[in-house]
């Protein structure tokens, strides 16, 4: 159950970061609503390889943060 919770938290953080860094500018520049902005963003993300690298780096940095936080809590106990 804890593993599922961690996966959910990582996914939520990834969606939040993508939304802040990419979705909001797309919505502002192209005058789109929320759903159309996500469709446009997903089309861009699927077409470009550099965004995939960015996403993998983002997920790995979040995972490293979670792992080091868990280790810090265990070592302090």
Residue pairs with C-beta under 8 A, 6 or more apart in sequence:
6 66
9 66
10 59
10 62
10 63
10 66
13 62
14 55
14 58
14 59
14 62
17 58
18 41
18 55
18 58
22 41
22 44
22 45
23 37
23 38
23 41
26 32
26 37
26 40
26 41
26 44
27 33
27 34
27 37
30 37
30 40
32 40
44 51
45 51
45 52
45 55
